[in-house]
């Protein structure tokens, strides 16, 4: 997990108050009072005792930029880690906190606190949300942290967060063989009636492990919200001679409509130019075969306009058929 340090840890490494203050503006980030997480890429030799100690790569770290959603997820994961040793015996990290420890993708900044479940009254603190939920029989230890089991985590997120947050997580778990839809349905049935059960059932029904990215999962949720029921994921399109033209993200064969989700894809440099040219030729071949191709970016997934346009086209195609 992420390298989380207390002020005492940093003092033992030889950091003075001034050193810590300087590092916070460089390679340290405060996750809560007295707890810090390292950021990669520090070249300041004055921080060498700290950076030498913190060389270990964190899951999902790599060379990802420390801004935007990736940075938010990293800080939430670090915040969850900072509570690891102080949780009561009857508690466990849950919801988004547990999901990040499991390595599930986050598609929106829906929380800014760590989330914990325990059989005590709900409480909200500046950096912690305690939910009144029993976790008996649903706790595991992962990366040294006591968290809810994977099925329980997915069901909790589905019950308490929006579909465009829960479905990408379930899709990821299905795609990587971490669980099955049958297993999730079984755990849901065992929970009985509880708030959010209808939304949870919807999330499980919408999930599909064949989708290859969180962006595609969010797109599928938008189809559901806009009443677009004819799109199948990851379909191979062939020409009249049976030759493969492309493997599409989504295809509505009856409406001859294709939706491609590029997410945060950017074309830059020589390789980017080649990618752009390949995409252009691919789109041309699909259009030449009689398909209408809609290209969506990550930003488009959070606007109704592209999906209204898709619905208008699909409706017109079905009306004229």
PAZAPA-4460 file (N, C-alpha, C; in steps of 0.05 Angstrom, whole numbers, plus 32768, in hexadecimal, padded with zeros to 4 digits):
% residues 321
    n_x    n_y    n_z   ca_x   ca_y   ca_z    c_x    c_y    c_z   seq   type   mol
   8011   7FE8   8000   8000   8000   8000   8012   8019   8000     1      X     A
   8005   8030   8002   8013   8049   8001   8025   804C   801A     2      X     A
   803B   805A   8018   804C   8060   802E   8040   8077   803E     3      X     A
   8035   8071   8055   8029   8085   8067   803B   8088   807F     4      X     A
   8041   80A1   8085   8054   80A7   809B   8046   80B9   80AF     5      X     A
   804C   80B5   80C9   8044   80C7   80DD   805A   80DC   80E1     6      X     A
   8054   80F1   80F0   8068   8105   80F6   807F   80F8   8105     7      X     A
   8079   80E5   8117   808D   80D7   8127   80A0   80C7   8114     8      X     A
   8094   80BA   8100   80A4   80AB   80EC   80B8   80BE   80DF     9      X     A
   80AF   80D5   80D6   80C0   80E8   80C8   80D6   80F3   80DA    10      X     A
   80CF   80F8   80F3   80E3   8102   8106   80F9   80ED   810A    11      X     A
   80F1   80D4   810B   8105   80BE   810F   8117   80BC   80F6    12      X     A
   810E   80C4   80DF   811E   80C4   80C7   8131   80DB   80C5    13      X     A
   812F   80EE   80D9   8141   8105   80D9   8134   811E   80CF    14      X     A
   811A   811F   80CB   810D   8137   80C1   8107   814A   80D8    15      X     A
   810D   8163   80D4   8106   8177   80E7   80EA   8182   80DF    16      X     A
   80DF   8194   80EF   80C5   81A0   80E9   80C7   81AF   80CE    17      X     A
   80DE   81BD   80CA   80E1   81CC   80B1   80E4   81B9   8099    18      X     A
   80F2   81A2   809D   80F4   818F   8087   80D8   8184   807F    19      X     A
   80C8   817E   8093   80AD   8174   808D   809D   8188   807E    20      X     A
   809E   81A1   8087   808F   81B6   807A   8097   81B9   805D    21      X     A
   80B2   81B7   8057   80BB   81BA   803C   80B3   81A2   802B    22      X     A
   80B4   818A   8037   80AD   8171   8029   808F   8170   8022    23      X     A
   807E   817C   8033   8062   817D   802E   805C   818C   8014    24      X     A
   806C   819F   800E   8069   81AD   7FF5   8076   81A0   7FDD    25      X     A
   8082   8188   7FE2   8090   817A   7FCC   8087   815D   7FCA    26      X     A
   8091   814C   7FDB   808C   812F   7FD8   807C   8123   7FEE    27      X     A
   8071   8133   8000   805F   8129   8015   8044   8137   8012    28      X     A
   802F   8128   8019   8015   8134   8019   8007   812C   8034    29      X     A
   7FFB   813F   8040   7FEC   813A   805A   7FD2   812C   8053    30      X     A
   7FCE   8114   805F   7FB5   8106   805B   7FA1   810B   8072    31      X     A
   7FAC   810F   808A   7F9D   8119   80A1   7FB1   8123   80B5    32      X     A
   7FA8   812F   80CA   7FBB   813B   80DD   7FCE   8126   80E8    33      X     A
   7FE8   812C   80E3   7FFD   811B   80EE   8004   8103   80DC    34      X     A
   7FF6   8100   80C4   7FFC   80EA   80B2   8001   80F5   8096    35      X     A
   8015   80E8   8089   801E   80F2   806F   8022   80DB   805C    36      X     A
   801F   80E0   8042   8025   80CC   802E   8039   80D8   801B    37      X     A
   804B   80C6   8011   8060   80CF   7FFE   8054   80D2   7FE2    38      X     A
   805F   80E4   7FD3   8059   80E6   7FB6   8072   80DF   7FA7    39      X     A
   8070   80D1   7F91   8088   80C8   7F82   8094   80DF   7F72    40      X     A
   80AD   80DB   7F6A   80BA   80EE   7F58   80C9   8104   7F65    41      X     A
   80D0   8102   7F7F   80DE   8117   7F8D   80FC   8116   7F85    42      X     A
   8107   812D   7F7D   8124   812E   7F76   8133   813F   7F89    43      X     A
   8127   8148   7F9F   8134   815A   7FB2   8146   814A   7FC5    44      X     A
   8160   814E   7FC3   8173   813E   7FD4   816F   8144   7FF2    45      X     A
   8162   815A   7FF9   815D   8160   8015   8149   814C   8021    46      X     A
   813A   813F   8010   8126   812B   8019   8131   810F   8017    47      X     A
   814B   810C   8013   8156   80F1   800E   8150   80DD   8024    48      X     A
   8151   80E4   803E   814A   80D0   8053   812E   80C5   804F    49      X     A
   811C   80D7   8048   8100   80D0   8044   80FC   80C0   802A    50      X     A
   8107   80CA   8014   8103   80BD   7FFA   8111   80A2   7FF9    51      X     A
   8128   809F   8006   8136   8086   8007   8125   8071   8015    52      X     A
   8118   8079   802B   8107   8067   803B   80EE   8060   802B    53      X     A
   80E5   8073   801A   80CB   806F   800D   80CE   8068   7FF0    54      X     A
   80E1   8057   7FEA   80E5   804F   7FCE   80D1   803A   7FC5    55      X     A
   80C4   802C   7FD7   80B3   8016   7FD0   809C   8020   7FBE    56      X     A
   8098   8013   7FA7   8081   801B   7F96   8067   8014   7FA3    57      X     A
   8053   8024   7FA0   8038   801E   7FAA   8027   8013   7F94    58      X     A
   8013   8002   7F9A   8002   7FF8   7F86   7FF4   800E   7F77    59      X     A
   7FF5   800C   7F5C   7FE8   8021   7F4C   7FF7   803B   7F4C    60      X     A
   800F   803B   7F56   801F   8054   7F57   802B   805B   7F3C    61      X     A
   8041   804C   7F35   804E   8050   7F1C   8056   806D   7F18    62      X     A
   8052   8077   7F00   8059   8092   7EFA   8040   80A4   7EF6    63      X     A
   802A   809C   7F03   8011   80AB   7F00   8014   80C7   7F0A    64      X     A
   8009   80DB   7EFD   800A   80F6   7F06   7FFC   80F9   7F21    65      X     A
   8006   810A   7F32   7FFB   810E   7F4D   7FE6   8124   7F4D    66      X     A
   7FD3   8122   7F3B   7FBE   8136   7F3A   7FA5   8128   7F30    67      X     A
   7F8E   8136   7F32   7F75   812B   7F27   7F6C   8113   7F37    68      X     A
   7F5D   8102   7F29   7F50   80EB   7F36   7F64   80D7   7F41    69      X     A
   7F7A   80D3   7F32   7F8F   80BF   7F3B   7F9B   80C8   7F56    70      X     A
   7FA0   80E2   7F58   7FAC   80EC   7F71   7F97   80EB   7F88    71      X     A
   7F7E   80F0   7F81   7F69   80EF   7F96   7F67   80D2   7FA0    72      X     A
   7F67   80BF   7F8E   7F65   80A3   7F97   7F7D   809B   7FA8    73      X     A
   7F95   80A4   7FA0   7FAD   809E   7FB0   7FAB   80A9   7FCC    74      X     A
   7FA2   80C2   7FCE   7FA0   80CE   7FE9   7F8A   80C0   7FFA    75      X     A
   7F74   80B8   7FED   7F5F   80AA   7FFC   7F6A   808F   8006    76      X     A
   7F7A   8081   7FF5   7F85   8068   7FFD   7F99   806C   8014    77      X     A
   7FA9   8081   8012   7FBB   8087   8028   7FAD   808E   8042    78      X     A
   7F97   809D   803F   7F87   80A5   8056   7F7C   808C   8064    79      X     A
   7F72   8079   8054   7F68   8060   805F   7F7F   8051   806D    80      X     A
   7F96   8050   8061   7FAD   8042   806D   7FB5   804E   8088    81      X     A
   7FB1   8069   808A   7FB9   8076   80A3   7FA8   806E   80BB    82      X     A
   7F91   8063   80B6   7F7F   805A   80CB   7F82   803C   80D1    83      X     A
   7F93   802F   80C2   7F95   8012   80C4   7F9A   8006   80DF    84      X     A
   7FAC   8012   80EE   7FB4   8007   8108   7FA3   8011   811F    85      X     A
   7F92   8025   8119   7F82   8031   812F   7F65   8029   812F    86      X     A
   7F5D   8016   811D   7F41   800E   811C   7F3A   7FFC   8133    87      X     A
   7F22   7FFF   813F   7F18   7FED   8153   7F16   7FD1   8148    88      X     A
   7F16   7FBD   8159   7F15   7FA1   8150   7EFC   7F9A   8140    89      X     A
   7EE6   7FA8   8145   7ECD   7FA2   8138   7EC9   7FB2   811E    90      X     A
   7EDD   7FC0   8115   7EDB   7FD2   80FE   7EEC   7FC9   80E7    91      X     A
   7EE6   7FD4   80D0   7EF6   7FCE   80B8   7EF3   7FE5   80A4    92      X     A
   7F08   7FEB   8095   7F06   7FFE   8080   7EF2   7FF3   806B    93      X     A
   7EE1   8004   8061   7ECB   7FFB   804F   7EC7   800E   8038    94      X     A
   7EB3   8008   8027   7EAB   8019   8011   7EC3   8021   8000    95      X     A
   7EC5   803B   7FFA   7EDA   8044   7FE7   7EF6   803E   7FF3    96      X     A
   7EF9   8041   800D   7F13   803B   801A   7F1C   801F   8014    97      X     A
   7F09   800C   8019   7F10   7FEF   8015   7F13   7FEA   7FF7    98      X     A
   7F03   7FF7   7FE6   7F05   7FF3   7FC9   7F21   7FFA   7FBF    99      X     A
   7F2C   8010   7FC9   7F46   8019   7FC0   7F5C   8006   7FCA   100      X     A
   7F59   7FFB   7FE2   7F6C   7FE7   7FEB   7F6A   7FCE   7FDA   101      X     A
   7F52   7FC7   7FD0   7F4F   7FB0   7FBF   7F5A   7FB5   7FA3   102      X     A
   7F61   7FCE   7F9D   7F6B   7FD5   7F82   7F56   7FDA   7F6E   103      X     A
   7F3D   7FE1   7F77   7F27   7FE6   7F64   7F29   8003   7F5A   104      X     A
   7F1F   8008   7F42   7F21   8023   7F36   7F0D   8037   7F42   105      X     A
   7F16   804F   7F44   7F04   8065   7F4D   7EFE   8077   7F35   106      X     A
   7EE5   807D   7F30   7EDE   808C   7F18   7ED5   80A9   7F1F   107      X     A
   7ED0   80AE   7F38   7EC7   80C9   7F40   7ED0   80CF   7F5C   108      X     A
   7ED5   80E8   7F62   7EDC   80F1   7F7D   7EC3   80F2   7F8E   109      X     A
   7EBA   80DC   7F99   7EA1   80DB   7FA7   7EA3   80DE   7FC5   110      X     A
   7EBB   80DA   7FD0   7EC0   80DD   7FEC   7EDB   80EB   7FF0   111      X     A
   7EDE   80F7   8008   7EF7   8104   800F   7F01   80FA   802A   112      X     A
   7EF4   80E5   8035   7EFB   80DA   804F   7F00   80BC   804D   113      X     A
   7F0D   80B1   8061   7F0F   8094   8063   7EF3   808A   806C   114      X     A
   7EEC   8071   8064   7ED3   8066   806C   7ED7   804C   807C   115      X     A
   7EC9   804A   8092   7ECB   8033   80A4   7EAF   802A   80AB   116      X     A
   7EAC   800F   80AD   7E93   8004   80B7   7E98   7FF6   80D1   117      X     A
   7E85   7FF9   80E4   7E86   7FEB   80FE   7E6B   7FEC   810B   118      X     A
   7E64   7FD9   811D   7E4A   7FD9   812A   7E48   7FEE   8140   119      X     A
   7E4B   8006   8139   7E48   801D   814C   7E3A   8033   813D   120      X     A
   7E31   8047   814B   7E22   805C   813D   7E34   806A   8128   121      X     A
   7E26   8074   8113   7E35   8081   80FE   7E40   809C   8108   122      X     A
   7E58   80A2   80FF   7E65   80BB   8107   7E74   80C6   80EF   123      X     A
   7E76   80E0   80ED   7E86   80ED   80D8   7E9B   80FF   80E6   124      X     A
   7EB3   80FC   80DE   7EC9   810C   80E7   7ED5   811B   80CE   125      X     A
   7EE9   812B   80D3   7EF5   813B   80BD   7F00   8129   80A7   126      X     A
   7F0C   8112   80AF   7F19   8101   809B   7F0F   80E4   809D   127      X     A
   7EF9   80DF   80AB   7EF0   80C4   80AF   7ED1   80C3   80B0   128      X     A
   7EC6   80B0   80A2   7EA9   80AB   80A3   7EA5   808F   80AD   129      X     A
   7E99   808D   80C5   7E93   8073   80D2   7E76   806C   80CC   130      X     A
   7E71   8055   80C0   7E56   804C   80B9   7E4D   8037   80CD   131      X     A
   7E34   8038   80D5   7E28   8025   80E7   7E21   800B   80D8   132      X     A
   7E35   7FFA   80D6   7E31   7FE0   80C7   7E42   7FCB   80D5   133      X     A
   7E37   7FB4   80D8   7E47   7F9D   80E3   7E58   7F92   80CC   134      X     A
   7E70   7F8B   80D3   7E82   7F7F   80BF   7E8B   7F63   80C8   135      X     A
   7E7C   7F57   80DB   7E82   7F3C   80E4   7E81   7F29   80CD   136      X     A
   7E95   7F19   80C9   7E96   7F05   80B4   7E9D   7F11   8099   137      X     A
   7EA1   7F2B   8097   7EA7   7F38   807D   7EC0   7F49   807E   138      X     A
   7ED3   7F41   8090   7EEC   7F4F   8092   7F03   7F3E   8089   139      X     A
   7F16   7F4A   807C   7F2F   7F3D   8074   7F46   7F50   8079   140      X     A
   7F5E   7F46   8077   7F76   7F57   807A   7F85   7F57   805F   141      X     A
   7F89   7F6F   8055   7F97   7F72   803B   7FAB   7F89   803E   142      X     A
   7FC4   7F84   8036   7FD9   7F98   8039   7FDB   7FA2   8056   143      X     A
   7FD5   7F90   8069   7FD7   7F97   8085   7FC0   7FA7   808F   144      X     A
   7FAB   7FAB   807F   7F94   7FBB   8087   7F7B   7FAA   808A   145      X     A
   7F6B   7FAE   809E   7F52   7FA0   80A2   7F3D   7FAE   8092   146      X     A
   7F33   7FA0   807D   7F1F   7FAB   806B   7F08   7F98   8067   147      X     A
   7EF3   7FA1   805B   7EDC   7F8F   8055   7EE4   7F7D   803E   148      X     A
   7ED8   7F65   803D   7EDE   7F52   8027   7ED6   7F5E   800D   149      X     A
   7EE1   7F53   7FF7   7EDB   7F5E   7FDD   7EBD   7F5F   7FD6   150      X     A
   7EAE   7F48   7FDA   7E91   7F4A   7FD4   7E83   7F5F   7FE5   151      X     A
   7E8A   7F60   7FFF   7E7D   7F74   8011   7E84   7F90   8008   152      X     A
   7E9D   7F95   8000   7EA6   7FAF   7FF6   7E96   7FB8   7FDE   153      X     A
   7E94   7FA6   7FCA   7E85   7FAC   7FB2   7E67   7FB2   7FB7   154      X     A
   7E5C   7FA2   7FC9   7E3F   7FA6   7FD0   7E3B   7FC0   7FDF   155      X     A
   7E4E   7FC7   7FF1   7E4C   7FE0   8000   7E4E   7FF8   7FED   156      X     A
   7E61   7FF7   7FDB   7E64   800D   7FC8   7E4B   8010   7FB7   157      X     A
   7E40   7FF9   7FAE   7E29   7FF9   7F9D   7E10   8004   7FAC   158      X     A
   7E0E   7FFE   7FC6   7DF7   8007   7FD5   7DF9   8025   7FDC   159      X     A
   7E11   8030   7FE0   7E13   804B   7FEA   7E1F   805F   7FD7   160      X     A
   7E27   8056   7FBF   7E32   8069   7FAB   7E24   8065   7F90   161      X     A
   7E29   8078   7F7E   7E1C   8078   7F65   7E25   8061   7F53   162      X     A
   7E15   8059   7F40   7E1B   8043   7F2E   7E35   8048   7F1E   163      X     A
   7E3B   8061   7F17   7E53   8066   7F08   7E6C   8064   7F19   164      X     A
   7E69   805F   7F33   7E7F   8058   7F44   7E81   803A   7F49   165      X     A
   7E6A   802E   7F4F   7E69   8011   7F56   7E6C   7FFF   7F3E   166      X     A
   7E60   8005   7F28   7E61   7FF2   7F11   7E7E   7FEF   7F06   167      X     A
   7E8D   8005   7F03   7EA9   8001   7EFB   7EB9   7FEF   7F0E   168      X     A
   7EB4   7FF1   7F28   7EC2   7FE0   7F3B   7EBA   7FC3   7F38   169      X     A
   7EA0   7FBE   7F34   7E96   7FA2   7F31   7EA1   7F97   7F16   170      X     A
   7EA0   7FA7   7F01   7EAB   7F9E   7EE7   7EC9   7F96   7EEA   171      X     A
   7ED8   7FA7   7EF8   7EF5   7FA1   7EFC   7EF8   7F86   7F0B   172      X     A
   7EE9   7F82   7F20   7EEB   7F69   7F2F   7EE3   7F51   7F1F   173      X     A
   7ECE   7F54   7F0E   7EC6   7F3E   7EFD   7EDB   7F38   7EE7   174      X     A
   7EE6   7F4D   7EDB   7EF9   7F4B   7EC6   7F13   7F3D   7ECF   175      X     A
   7F1A   7F42   7EE8   7F33   7F37   7EF3   7F2F   7F1E   7F03   176      X     A
   7F17   7F12   7F02   7F11   7EF9   7F0F   7F11   7EFB   7F2E   177      X     A
   7F0C   7F13   7F38   7F0C   7F16   7F55   7EF2   7F0D   7F62   178      X     A
   7EDD   7F0C   7F52   7EC3   7F03   7F5C   7EB2   7EFC   7F44   179      X     A
   7E99   7EF4   7F49   7E86   7EEE   7F33   7E6C   7EFC   7F3A   180      X     A
   7E5C   7F00   7F25   7E42   7F0C   7F2A   7E30   7EFA   7F3C   181      X     A
   7E33   7EDF   7F39   7E24   7ECC   7F49   7E2C   7ECF   7F66   182      X     A
   7E46   7ED2   7F6B   7E50   7ED5   7F87   7E45   7EEE   7F94   183      X     A
   7E45   7F04   7F84   7E3B   7F1D   7F8F   7E1E   7F1C   7F95   184      X     A
   7E0E   7F0F   7F83   7DF2   7F0B   7F87   7DEC   7EFB   7FA1   185      X     A
   7DFD   7EE7   7FA5   7DFA   7ED6   7FBD   7DFF   7EE6   7FD6   186      X     A
   7E14   7EF6   7FD6   7E1A   7F07   7FEE   7E04   7F1C   7FF2   187      X     A
   7DFA   7F26   7FDC   7DE4   7F3A   7FDF   7DCB   7F2D   7FEB   188      X     A
   7DC5   7F15   7FE2   7DAE   7F07   7FED   7DB1   7F02   800B   189      X     A
   7DCA   7EFB   8013   7DCF   7EF6   802F   7DCC   7F0E   8041   190      X     A
   7DD0   7F26   8035   7DCD   7F3F   8045   7DB1   7F46   804B   191      X     A
   7D9E   7F3C   803B   7D82   7F42   803F   7D7B   7F5E   8037   192      X     A
   7D65   7F68   8041   7D5C   7F83   803A   7D6C   7F98   8049   193      X     A
   7D76   7FAC   803A   7D85   7FC1   8046   7D84   7FD9   8033   194      X     A
   7D89   7FF1   803D   7D89   8009   802C   7D9C   8005   8014   195      X     A
   7D93   800C   7FFC   7DA3   800B   7FE5   7DA3   7FF0   7FD7   196      X     A
   7D92   7FDD   7FDF   7D92   7FC3   7FD3   7D89   7FC3   7FB6   197      X     A
   7D76   7FD4   7FAF   7D6D   7FD6   7F93   7D84   7FE0   7F82   198      X     A
   7D92   7FF5   7F8B   7DA8   8000   7F7B   7DBE   7FEB   7F79   199      X     A
   7DC3   7FDB   7F8E   7DD7   7FC6   7F8D   7DD0   7FB1   7F78   200      X     A
   7DB7   7FA9   7F78   7DAF   7F96   7F63   7DB3   7FA1   7F47   201      X     A
   7DAD   7FBA   7F44   7DB0   7FC7   7F2A   7DCD   7FC7   7F22   202      X     A
   7DDF   7FCD   7F34   7DFC   7FCE   7F2F   7E06   7FB2   7F26   203      X     A
   7DFD   7F9D   7F34   7E06   7F82   7F2D   7DFB   7F7A   7F11   204      X     A
   7DE2   7F82   7F0C   7DD6   7F7B   7EF2   7DE4   7F89   7EDB   205      X     A
   7DED   7FA2   7EE0   7DFA   7FB1   7ECB   7E17   7FA9   7EC6   206      X     A
   7E23   7F9C   7EDA   7E40   7F95   7ED8   7E46   7F81   7EC2   207      X     A
   7E5D   7F84   7EB6   7E66   7F72   7EA1   7E84   7F72   7EA0   208      X     A
   7E90   7F5B   7EA5   7EAD   7F59   7EA6   7EBB   7F5B   7E8C   209      X     A
   7EAC   7F5B   7E75   7EB8   7F5D   7E5B   7EC2   7F79   7E55   210      X     A
   7EB7   7F8D   7E63   7EC0   7FA9   7E5F   7EDD   7FAC   7E67   211      X     A
   7EEC   7FBB   7E59   7F09   7FBC   7E5C   7F13   7FD4   7E6B   212      X     A
   7F02   7FE6   7E74   7F0C   7FFE   7E82   7EF6   800A   7E93   213      X     A
   7EFD   8019   7EA8   7EE8   8027   7EB7   7ED8   803A   7EA6   214      X     A
   7EE5   8046   7E91   7ED6   8058   7E80   7EBF   804A   7E72   215      X     A
   7EC5   8032   7E68   7EB0   8022   7E5B   7E99   801B   7E6F   216      X     A
   7EA1   8016   7E88   7E8D   8010   7E9C   7E7B   8028   7EA2   217      X     A
   7E87   803F   7EA4   7E77   8058   7EA8   7E64   805C   7E90   218      X     A
   7E6E   8057   7E78   7E5E   805A   7E60   7E45   8048   7E61   219      X     A
   7E49   802F   7E6A   7E33   801C   7E6C   7E1E   8026   7E80   220      X     A
   7E27   8033   7E96   7E14   803E   7EA9   7E04   8055   7E9C   221      X     A
   7E11   8065   7E8C   7E03   807B   7E7E   7DEF   806F   7E6A   222      X     A
   7DF5   8059   7E5D   7DE2   804D   7E4B   7DC9   8045   7E5B   223      X     A
   7DCD   803A   7E73   7DB7   8032   7E84   7DA6   804B   7E8C   224      X     A
   7DB3   8060   7E93   7DA5   8078   7E9C   7D95   8085   7E85   225      X     A
   7D9E   8082   7E6D   7D91   808E   7E56   7D7F   807A   7E46   226      X     A
   7D7B   8063   7E52   7D69   804F   7E46   7D74   8043   7E2C   227      X     A
   7D8E   8042   7E29   7D9B   8036   7E11   7DA1   8019   7E18   228      X     A
   7D91   8006   7E0E   7D93   7FEA   7E16   7DA0   7FD8   7E01   229      X     A
   7DA6   7FE3   7DE9   7DAE   7FD1   7DD3   7DCC   7FCE   7DD0   230      X     A
   7DDC   7FDB   7DE0   7DF9   7FDA   7DDC   7E06   7FC3   7DEA   231      X     A
   7E15   7FB3   7DDB   7E25   7F9D   7DE6   7E43   7FA5   7DE6   232      X     A
   7E51   7F9C   7DFA   7E6D   7FA4   7DFE   7E81   7F91   7DF0   233      X     A
   7E96   7F9D   7DE6   7EAD   7F8E   7DDA   7EA4   7F7B   7DC4   234      X     A
   7E98   7F86   7DAF   7E8E   7F77   7D99   7EA0   7F7A   7D81   235      X     A
   7EA7   7F64   7D74   7EB7   7F64   7D5B   7EA6   7F6A   7D43   236      X     A
   7EAD   7F7E   7D34   7E9E   7F86   7D1C   7EAE   7F7D   7D03   237      X     A
   7EA0   7F6F   7CF1   7EAC   7F65   7CD8   7EA0   7F72   7CC0   238      X     A
   7EAF   7F72   7CAA   7EA3   7F7C   7C91   7E94   7F66   7C83   239      X     A
   7E8A   7F6C   7C6B   7E79   7F58   7C5D   7E88   7F3F   7C56   240      X     A
   7EA3   7F40   7C54   7EB3   7F29   7C4E   7EBB   7F19   7C67   241      X     A
   7EB2   7F23   7C7E   7EB9   7F15   7C97   7ED3   7F1E   7CA3   242      X     A
   7EE0   7F33   7C98   7EF9   7F3C   7CA3   7EF4   7F4F   7CBA   243      X     A
   7F05   7F4C   7CCF   7F01   7F5D   7CE7   7F08   7F7A   7CE1   244      X     A
   7EF6   7F8C   7CE7   7EFB   7FA8   7CE5   7F05   7FB3   7CFF   245      X     A
   7EF7   7FAC   7D15   7EFE   7FB7   7D2F   7EF0   7FA7   7D45   246      X     A
   7EFB   7FA9   7D5C   7EED   7FA0   7D75   7EE4   7FB9   7D83   247      X     A
   7ECA   7FBD   7D84   7EBE   7FD6   7D8D   7EB8   7FD4   7DAB   248      X     A
   7EB9   7FEC   7DB8   7EB2   7FED   7DD5   7E95   7FE6   7DD9   249      X     A
   7E83   7FF2   7DC8   7E66   7FED   7DCA   7E5A   7FED   7DAF   250      X     A
   7E48   7FDA   7DAA   7E3A   7FD9   7D90   7E1D   7FD4   7D94   251      X     A
   7E0C   7FE4   7D87   7DF0   7FDF   7D84   7DEC   7FD6   7D68   252      X     A
   7DEB   7FBC   7D63   7DEA   7FB2   7D48   7DD1   7FBA   7D39   253      X     A
   7DBA   7FBA   7D46   7DA1   7FC1   7D39   7DA2   7FDE   7D2F   254      X     A
   7DAD   7FF0   7D3F   7DAE   800C   7D38   7DC7   8013   7D28   255      X     A
   7DD9   8000   7D24   7DF2   8005   7D16   7E01   801C   7D24   256      X     A
   7E02   801B   7D3E   7E0F   8031   7D4E   7E26   8025   7D5E   257      X     A
   7E3C   8032   7D5E   7E54   802A   7D6D   7E5C   8041   7D7F   258      X     A
   7E63   803A   7D98   7E6D   804E   7DAB   7E89   8045   7DB4   259      X     A
   7E9C   8057   7DB0   7EB7   8052   7DB8   7EBE   8065   7DCF   260      X     A
   7EC9   805A   7DE5   7ED0   806A   7DFC   7EEE   806C   7DFE   261      X     A
   7EF8   8084   7DFA   7F15   8089   7DFA   7F1F   8090   7E16   262      X     A
   7F0D   8095   7E29   7F16   809C   7E43   7F28   80B5   7E43   263      X     A
   7F3F   80B2   7E50   7F52   80C8   7E52   7F67   80C7   7E3C   264      X     A
   7F62   80B7   7E26   7F76   80B3   7E11   7F7E   80CE   7E04   265      X     A
   7F98   80D2   7E01   7FA2   80EA   7DF3   7FB6   80E1   7DDE   266      X     A
   7FB6   80EE   7DC8   7FC9   80E8   7DB3   7FDF   80FE   7DB3   267      X     A
   7FF7   80F5   7DB8   800D   8109   7DB9   8027   80FB   7DB0   268      X     A
   8037   8109   7DA1   8050   80FE   7D98   804D   80EB   7D81   269      X     A
   8062   80DD   7D79   8062   80CB   7D62   804E   80B4   7D66   270      X     A
   8050   80A7   7D7D   803E   8090   7D82   8021   809A   7D83   271      X     A
   801D   80B2   7D8E   8002   80BD   7D90   7FF7   80C2   7D74   272      X     A
   8008   80CD   7D62   7FFF   80D2   7D47   7FF7   80B8   7D39   273      X     A
   8006   80A3   7D3E   8000   8089   7D32   7FE5   807E   7D3D   274      X     A
   7FE1   8081   7D57   7FC8   8078   7D63   7FB1   8088   7D58   275      X     A
   7FB4   80A1   7D54   7F9F   80B2   7D49   7F98   80A9   7D2D   276      X     A
   7FAD   80A3   7D1D   7FA8   809B   7D01   7F9A   8080   7D00   277      X     A
   7FA2   806D   7D12   7F95   8053   7D13   7F77   8056   7D1A   278      X     A
   7F72   8068   7D2E   7F56   806C   7D36   7F46   8079   7D1F   279      X     A
   7F53   808B   7D11   7F45   8098   7CFB   7F3D   8084   7CE5   280      X     A
   7F50   8073   7CDE   7F4B   805F   7CCA   7F36   804B   7CD3   281      X     A
   7F38   8044   7CEC   7F25   8031   7CF7   7F08   803C   7CF6   282      X     A
   7F06   8055   7CFE   7EEB   8062   7CFD   7EE1   8064   7CE1   283      X     A
   7EF3   806A   7CCE   7EEB   806C   7CB2   7EE1   8051   7CA8   284      X     A
   7EEE   803B   7CAF   7EE6   8021   7CA7   7ECA   801A   7CB3   285      X     A
   7EC6   8021   7CCC   7EAC   801B   7CD9   7E96   802B   7CCC   286      X     A
   7E9B   8045   7CC7   7E87   8055   7CBA   7E81   804C   7C9E   287      X     A
   7E96   8043   7C90   7E93   8038   7C75   7E82   801F   7C75   288      X     A
   7E83   8010   7C8B   7E73   7FF8   7C8E   7E56   7FFE   7C97   289      X     A
   7E4F   8018   7C99   7E34   801F   7C9F   7E2E   8025   7CBC   290      X     A
   7E43   8028   7CCD   7E3F   802D   7CE9   7E42   804B   7CF0   291      X     A
   7E33   8054   7D02   7E37   806F   7D0D   7E48   806C   7D26   292      X     A
   7E5F   8079   7D27   7E72   8077   7D3D   7E71   808F   7D4E   293      X     A
   7E6D   808B   7D68   7E6E   80A1   7D7C   7E87   809D   7D8D   294      X     A
   7E98   80B1   7D8C   7EB1   80B1   7D9C   7EAD   80C1   7DB6   295      X     A
   7EB1   80B4   7DCD   7EAC   80C2   7DE6   7EC7   80C4   7DF5   296      X     A
   7ECB   80DB   7E02   7EE2   80DF   7E14   7ED8   80DB   7E31   297      X     A
   7EEB   80DB   7E43   7EE4   80D9   7E60   7ED1   80EF   7E68   298      X     A
   7ED6   8107   7E5F   7EC5   811E   7E66   7EA9   8119   7E5B   299      X     A
   7EA6   810E   7E43   7E8C   8109   7E38   7E7B   80F7   7E4A   300      X     A
   7E88   80E5   7E58   7E79   80D2   7E69   7E6A   80DF   7E80   301      X     A
   7E71   80F8   7E85   7E64   8107   7E9B   7E53   811E   7E91   302      X     A
   7E4B   811C   7E78   7E39   8130   7E6C   7E22   8121   7E5F   303      X     A
   7E09   812A   7E61   7DF2   811C   7E55   7DF1   811F   7E37   304      X     A
   7DFD   8135   7E2C   7DFA   813B   7E10   7E02   8125   7DFD   305      X     A
   7E1A   8118   7E00   7E21   8103   7DED   7E0E   80EC   7DED   306      X     A
   7E03   80E5   7E05   7DF1   80CF   7E06   7DD5   80D5   7DFC   307      X     A
   7DCD   80EE   7DFE   7DB4   80F7   7DF2   7DB7   80F5   7DD3   308      X     A
   7DCE   80FC   7DC9   7DD3   80FA   7DAC   7DD3   80DD   7DA3   309      X     A
   7DDF   80CC   7DB2   7DDF   80AF   7DAC   7DC2   80A5   7DAC   310      X     A
   7DB3   80AC   7DC0   7D97   80A3   7DC2   7D86   80AD   7DAB   311      X     A
   7D8A   80C6   7DA3   7D7B   80D0   7D8C   7D81   80C0   7D72   312      X     A
   7D9B   80BA   7D6F   7DA3   80AB   7D57   7D97   808E   7D58   313      X     A
   7D9A   8081   7D6E   7D90   8066   7D71   7D71   8065   7D6D   314      X     A
   7D63   8078   7D79   7D46   807A   7D76   7D3E   807E   7D59   315      X     A
   7D4C   8090   7D4B   7D46   8095   7D2F   7D4B   807C   7D1E   316      X     A
   7D60   806D   7D25   7D66   8055   7D15   7D50   8040   7D19   317      X     A
   7D47   803D   7D31   7D33   8029   7D37   7D18   8031   7D2B   318      X     A
   7D12   804B   7D2B   7CF9   8055   7D20   7CF8   8051   7D01   319      X     A
   7D0F   8055   7CF4   7D10   8053   7CD7   7D13   8036   7CCD   320      X     A
   7D19   8024   7CE0   7D1E   8008   7CD8   7D04   7FFA   7CCF   321      X     A
***
